[in-house]
Amino acid sequence: MSQRSLPNRLWYQILRWLICLVGSLAFGLRYVGRGNIPKNGPVLVVSNHQSHFDPPLIGSGCWRRMNYLARETLFRFAVFGWLIRSLDAIPIDRDGMGLNGIKESLRRLKRGEMVLIFPEGTRTRDGEVAPFRPGFTVLAARSKAWILPVAIEGAYDVWPRTKKLPGLGTIHVAFGQAIPPEEVANCDERELMAEVERRVRQCHANLRKHPSFARKRES
């Protein structure tokens, strides 16, 4: 496990608590299945992608520190760049996770940390889960990490990619059953990718059964 400074760890926890508080007040933020989060060891967290809110809201639901990936261009903005640097965000190139992003993600997983990725590659255009892009399972296999499927629902309605600013609404996050390292190592890459996508979709479908979202689908 990496040894970050005490001020850095405190800063992360303060932000985490603040995000949970604001999320609860503004969006009725609710977490399901947090008992499925592995207590130790490397974890590759795999989620659907609905909005800019996804990384902080998913990460704040974990008591363990999350590592985030951010486009290189975001580091150029003064305030936001400083913020993501303070959280040790991993830079990725404009077209996706380049070689440096892969190496750093793998390095942190091998240190026993958690890394969040969105295999859809971009935010959803319609609120549905898009097909996953291949390659992410290699990170888990090489680092002997758990794969934790996660789904977020409501974030698309609150802040779709077509709007510059968010609105109000309800957002829930579900943590699914994690796939242990032994199972990851013994699976064919395509089969493993399909299974992870299936679990994320199942988490998403379960979230949509909540009355807050079911009513919207019916109307």
C-alpha positions as a LaTeX table, in Angstrom:
\begin{tabular}{lrrr}
\hline
Residue & $x$ (\AA) & $y$ (\AA) & $z$ (\AA) \\
\hline
Met1 & 0.00 & 0.00 & 0.00 \\
Ser2 & 1.31 & 3.43 & $-0.89$ \\
Gln3 & 2.22 & 5.80 & 1.94 \\
Arg4 & 0.63 & 9.18 & 1.33 \\
Ser5 & 1.20 & 12.05 & 3.73 \\
Leu6 & $-1.22$ & 12.59 & 6.60 \\
Pro7 & $-2.43$ & 15.97 & 5.21 \\
Asn8 & $-3.09$ & 14.30 & 1.85 \\
Arg9 & $-5.10$ & 11.51 & 3.47 \\
Leu10 & $-7.08$ & 13.97 & 5.59 \\
Trp11 & $-7.81$ & 16.15 & 2.55 \\
Tyr12 & $-9.15$ & 13.12 & 0.66 \\
Gln13 & $-11.43$ & 12.14 & 3.56 \\
Ile14 & $-12.72$ & 15.71 & 3.99 \\
Leu15 & $-13.65$ & 15.83 & 0.30 \\
Arg16 & $-15.24$ & 12.39 & 0.53 \\
Trp17 & $-17.44$ & 13.38 & 3.47 \\
Leu18 & $-18.34$ & 16.67 & 1.81 \\
Ile19 & $-19.37$ & 14.94 & $-1.42$ \\
Cys20 & $-21.50$ & 12.44 & 0.51 \\
Leu21 & $-23.19$ & 15.26 & 2.41 \\
Val22 & $-23.89$ & 17.40 & $-0.65$ \\
Gly23 & $-24.92$ & 14.34 & $-2.65$ \\
Ser24 & $-27.42$ & 13.29 & 0.02 \\
Leu25 & $-28.93$ & 16.75 & 0.32 \\
Ala26 & $-29.03$ & 17.64 & $-3.37$ \\
Phe27 & $-29.63$ & 14.26 & $-5.04$ \\
Gly28 & $-30.92$ & 11.90 & $-2.35$ \\
Leu29 & $-27.67$ & 9.98 & $-2.86$ \\
Arg30 & $-28.06$ & 6.34 & $-1.80$ \\
Tyr31 & $-25.56$ & 3.47 & $-1.86$ \\
Val32 & $-26.45$ & $-0.20$ & $-2.18$ \\
Gly33 & $-24.18$ & $-3.22$ & $-1.68$ \\
Arg34 & $-21.21$ & $-1.55$ & 0.00 \\
Gly35 & $-20.58$ & $-4.81$ & 1.81 \\
Asn36 & $-19.40$ & $-6.20$ & $-1.55$ \\
Ile37 & $-16.35$ & $-3.89$ & $-1.57$ \\
Pro38 & $-13.20$ & $-5.98$ & $-0.90$ \\
Lys39 & $-11.66$ & $-4.92$ & 2.39 \\
Asn40 & $-8.07$ & $-5.13$ & 1.14 \\
Gly41 & $-5.95$ & $-5.90$ & $-1.90$ \\
Pro42 & $-6.04$ & $-4.38$ & $-5.38$ \\
Val43 & $-9.51$ & $-3.66$ & $-6.82$ \\
Leu44 & $-10.39$ & $-2.63$ & $-10.37$ \\
Val45 & $-13.73$ & $-0.83$ & $-10.06$ \\
Val46 & $-15.76$ & $-1.06$ & $-13.28$ \\
Ser47 & $-18.81$ & 1.15 & $-13.78$ \\
Asn48 & $-21.22$ & 2.49 & $-16.36$ \\
His49 & $-20.75$ & 6.17 & $-17.17$ \\
Gln50 & $-23.66$ & 8.64 & $-17.01$ \\
Ser51 & $-22.22$ & 12.05 & $-16.12$ \\
His52 & $-19.34$ & 14.11 & $-14.75$ \\
Phe53 & $-20.69$ & 13.31 & $-11.29$ \\
Asp54 & $-19.87$ & 9.59 & $-11.59$ \\
Pro55 & $-16.24$ & 9.49 & $-10.36$ \\
Pro56 & $-16.69$ & 11.48 & $-7.12$ \\
Leu57 & $-20.04$ & 9.91 & $-6.25$ \\
Ile58 & $-18.80$ & 6.35 & $-6.77$ \\
Gly59 & $-15.50$ & 7.01 & $-4.98$ \\
Ser60 & $-17.20$ & 8.63 & $-2.02$ \\
Gly61 & $-19.20$ & 5.46 & $-1.44$ \\
Cys62 & $-16.00$ & 3.54 & $-0.67$ \\
Trp63 & $-14.25$ & 3.78 & 2.69 \\
Arg64 & $-11.02$ & 2.88 & 0.89 \\
Arg65 & $-9.27$ & 5.51 & $-1.23$ \\
Met66 & $-10.16$ & 5.51 & $-4.91$ \\
Asn67 & $-7.80$ & 6.34 & $-7.78$ \\
Tyr68 & $-9.35$ & 8.28 & $-10.66$ \\
Leu69 & $-8.39$ & 8.76 & $-14.28$ \\
Ala70 & $-8.66$ & 12.23 & $-15.84$ \\
Arg71 & $-8.05$ & 13.55 & $-19.34$ \\
Glu72 & $-4.71$ & 15.32 & $-19.69$ \\
Thr73 & $-6.48$ & 18.48 & $-20.85$ \\
Leu74 & $-8.26$ & 18.80 & $-17.48$ \\
Phe75 & $-4.94$ & 19.30 & $-15.71$ \\
Arg76 & $-4.52$ & 22.60 & $-17.59$ \\
Phe77 & $-7.38$ & 24.33 & $-15.75$ \\
Ala78 & $-6.02$ & 26.22 & $-12.77$ \\
Val79 & $-8.44$ & 25.34 & $-9.96$ \\
Phe80 & $-9.71$ & 22.01 & $-11.28$ \\
Gly81 & $-6.20$ & 20.97 & $-12.28$ \\
Trp82 & $-4.98$ & 21.66 & $-8.76$ \\
Leu83 & $-7.90$ & 19.66 & $-7.33$ \\
Ile84 & $-7.34$ & 16.51 & $-9.36$ \\
Arg85 & $-3.59$ & 16.69 & $-8.73$ \\
Ser86 & $-4.30$ & 16.83 & $-4.99$ \\
Leu87 & $-6.26$ & 13.58 & $-5.43$ \\
Asp88 & $-3.41$ & 11.94 & $-7.38$ \\
Ala89 & $-5.55$ & 11.57 & $-10.50$ \\
Ile90 & $-4.00$ & 9.51 & $-13.30$ \\
Pro91 & $-3.64$ & 11.46 & $-16.59$ \\
Ile92 & $-4.95$ & 9.77 & $-19.73$ \\
Asp93 & $-4.59$ & 10.94 & $-23.32$ \\
Arg94 & $-7.35$ & 12.52 & $-25.36$ \\
Asp95 & $-8.35$ & 9.31 & $-27.14$ \\
Gly96 & $-8.57$ & 7.16 & $-24.03$ \\
Met97 & $-6.19$ & 5.45 & $-21.66$ \\
Gly98 & $-2.77$ & 5.66 & $-23.31$ \\
Leu99 & 0.31 & 3.67 & $-22.39$ \\
Asn100 & 1.31 & 5.96 & $-19.53$ \\
Gly101 & $-2.19$ & 5.77 & $-18.06$ \\
Ile102 & $-2.14$ & 1.98 & $-18.28$ \\
Lys103 & 1.27 & 1.75 & $-16.61$ \\
Glu104 & 0.31 & 4.06 & $-13.75$ \\
Ser105 & $-3.02$ & 2.30 & $-13.19$ \\
Leu106 & $-1.23$ & $-1.03$ & $-13.10$ \\
Arg107 & 1.38 & 0.38 & $-10.71$ \\
Arg108 & $-1.28$ & 1.53 & $-8.26$ \\
Leu109 & $-3.20$ & $-1.72$ & $-8.47$ \\
Lys110 & $-0.01$ & $-3.63$ & $-7.69$ \\
Arg111 & 0.35 & $-1.40$ & $-4.60$ \\
Gly112 & $-2.96$ & $-2.81$ & $-3.44$ \\
Glu113 & $-5.11$ & 0.22 & $-4.28$ \\
Met114 & $-8.48$ & 0.76 & $-5.97$ \\
Val115 & $-8.75$ & 2.16 & $-9.52$ \\
Leu116 & $-12.00$ & 3.28 & $-11.14$ \\
Ile117 & $-12.54$ & 2.88 & $-14.89$ \\
Phe118 & $-15.45$ & 3.31 & $-17.32$ \\
Pro119 & $-15.17$ & 0.67 & $-20.09$ \\
Glu120 & $-17.89$ & 2.33 & $-22.19$ \\
Gly121 & $-15.23$ & 4.89 & $-23.05$ \\
Thr122 & $-17.48$ & 7.94 & $-22.78$ \\
Arg123 & $-20.65$ & 9.20 & $-21.09$ \\
Thr124 & $-23.91$ & 7.61 & $-22.20$ \\
Arg125 & $-25.97$ & 9.41 & $-24.82$ \\
Asp126 & $-29.33$ & 8.02 & $-23.70$ \\
Gly127 & $-28.97$ & 6.79 & $-20.12$ \\
Glu128 & $-28.48$ & 3.17 & $-21.17$ \\
Val129 & $-25.35$ & 1.06 & $-20.63$ \\
Ala130 & $-23.28$ & 0.96 & $-23.84$ \\
Pro131 & $-21.21$ & $-2.10$ & $-24.87$ \\
Phe132 & $-17.89$ & $-2.34$ & $-23.04$ \\
Arg133 & $-14.62$ & $-1.82$ & $-24.85$ \\
Pro134 & $-12.03$ & $-4.61$ & $-24.43$ \\
Gly135 & $-8.72$ & $-4.33$ & $-22.60$ \\
Phe136 & $-9.64$ & $-3.47$ & $-19.02$ \\
Thr137 & $-9.56$ & $-7.09$ & $-17.85$ \\
Val138 & $-5.82$ & $-7.23$ & $-18.60$ \\
Leu139 & $-5.20$ & $-4.70$ & $-15.82$ \\
Ala140 & $-6.97$ & $-6.93$ & $-13.31$ \\
Ala141 & $-5.21$ & $-10.09$ & $-14.50$ \\
Arg142 & $-1.72$ & $-8.57$ & $-14.40$ \\
Ser143 & $-2.19$ & $-7.00$ & $-10.99$ \\
Lys144 & $-4.08$ & $-9.97$ & $-9.49$ \\
Ala145 & $-6.89$ & $-7.58$ & $-8.60$ \\
Trp146 & $-10.51$ & $-8.06$ & $-7.70$ \\
Ile147 & $-12.99$ & $-6.73$ & $-10.26$ \\
Leu148 & $-15.83$ & $-4.81$ & $-8.60$ \\
Pro149 & $-18.84$ & $-4.14$ & $-10.84$ \\
Val150 & $-20.68$ & $-0.88$ & $-10.09$ \\
Ala151 & $-23.68$ & 0.90 & $-11.55$ \\
Ile152 & $-24.94$ & 4.45 & $-11.18$ \\
Glu153 & $-28.46$ & 5.59 & $-12.05$ \\
Gly154 & $-30.06$ & 9.01 & $-12.11$ \\
Ala155 & $-26.89$ & 10.93 & $-12.91$ \\
Tyr156 & $-27.81$ & 11.04 & $-16.59$ \\
Asp157 & $-31.13$ & 12.71 & $-15.82$ \\
Val158 & $-29.42$ & 15.19 & $-13.49$ \\
Trp159 & $-26.56$ & 16.08 & $-15.84$ \\
Pro160 & $-26.76$ & 14.66 & $-19.38$ \\
Arg161 & $-23.90$ & 15.33 & $-21.74$ \\
Thr162 & $-26.09$ & 17.75 & $-23.72$ \\
Lys163 & $-26.28$ & 20.22 & $-20.80$ \\
Lys164 & $-23.50$ & 22.48 & $-19.52$ \\
Leu165 & $-24.83$ & 22.63 & $-15.96$ \\
Pro166 & $-26.51$ & 20.01 & $-13.75$ \\
Gly167 & $-30.08$ & 20.06 & $-12.51$ \\
Leu168 & $-31.80$ & 18.36 & $-9.61$ \\
Gly169 & $-32.86$ & 14.75 & $-9.28$ \\
Thr170 & $-32.15$ & 11.44 & $-7.57$ \\
Ile171 & $-28.89$ & 9.48 & $-7.88$ \\
His172 & $-28.22$ & 5.98 & $-6.56$ \\
Val173 & $-25.08$ & 3.81 & $-6.75$ \\
Ala174 & $-24.94$ & 0.01 & $-6.50$ \\
Phe175 & $-21.87$ & $-2.12$ & $-5.78$ \\
Gly176 & $-22.23$ & $-5.63$ & $-7.19$ \\
Gln177 & $-20.65$ & $-8.95$ & $-6.31$ \\
Ala178 & $-16.88$ & $-8.70$ & $-6.81$ \\
Ile179 & $-14.97$ & $-11.23$ & $-8.92$ \\
Pro180 & $-11.98$ & $-12.60$ & $-6.95$ \\
Pro181 & $-8.43$ & $-12.62$ & $-8.40$ \\
Glu182 & $-8.40$ & $-16.42$ & $-8.75$ \\
Glu183 & $-11.48$ & $-16.34$ & $-10.93$ \\
Val184 & $-10.07$ & $-13.45$ & $-12.97$ \\
Ala185 & $-6.88$ & $-15.44$ & $-13.61$ \\
Asn186 & $-8.76$ & $-18.55$ & $-14.74$ \\
Cys187 & $-11.18$ & $-16.81$ & $-17.13$ \\
Asp188 & $-10.84$ & $-16.26$ & $-20.83$ \\
Glu189 & $-10.54$ & $-12.51$ & $-21.52$ \\
Arg190 & $-13.69$ & $-12.31$ & $-23.65$ \\
Glu191 & $-15.71$ & $-14.38$ & $-21.20$ \\
Leu192 & $-14.51$ & $-12.25$ & $-18.31$ \\
Met193 & $-15.37$ & $-9.00$ & $-20.08$ \\
Ala194 & $-18.84$ & $-10.32$ & $-20.88$ \\
Glu195 & $-19.37$ & $-11.40$ & $-17.27$ \\
Val196 & $-18.29$ & $-8.02$ & $-15.87$ \\
Glu197 & $-20.58$ & $-6.21$ & $-18.30$ \\
Arg198 & $-23.43$ & $-8.55$ & $-17.34$ \\
Arg199 & $-22.94$ & $-7.77$ & $-13.65$ \\
Val200 & $-22.82$ & $-4.02$ & $-14.23$ \\
Arg201 & $-26.01$ & $-4.22$ & $-16.30$ \\
Gln202 & $-27.68$ & $-6.28$ & $-13.58$ \\
Cys203 & $-26.73$ & $-3.70$ & $-10.94$ \\
His204 & $-28.12$ & $-0.98$ & $-13.20$ \\
Ala205 & $-31.36$ & $-2.88$ & $-13.78$ \\
Asn206 & $-31.77$ & $-3.42$ & $-10.03$ \\
Leu207 & $-31.35$ & 0.30 & $-9.35$ \\
Arg208 & $-34.05$ & 1.13 & $-11.88$ \\
Lys209 & $-36.53$ & $-0.93$ & $-9.88$ \\
His210 & $-36.44$ & 1.70 & $-7.14$ \\
Pro211 & $-39.68$ & 3.78 & $-7.14$ \\
Ser212 & $-37.73$ & 7.00 & $-7.82$ \\
Phe213 & $-36.61$ & 5.66 & $-11.20$ \\
Ala214 & $-39.47$ & 3.28 & $-12.00$ \\
Arg215 & $-41.95$ & 6.19 & $-12.02$ \\
Lys216 & $-39.81$ & 8.07 & $-14.54$ \\
Arg217 & $-39.71$ & 5.06 & $-16.89$ \\
Glu218 & $-43.49$ & 4.68 & $-16.70$ \\
Ser219 & $-44.23$ & 8.37 & $-17.37$ \\
\hline
\end{tabular}
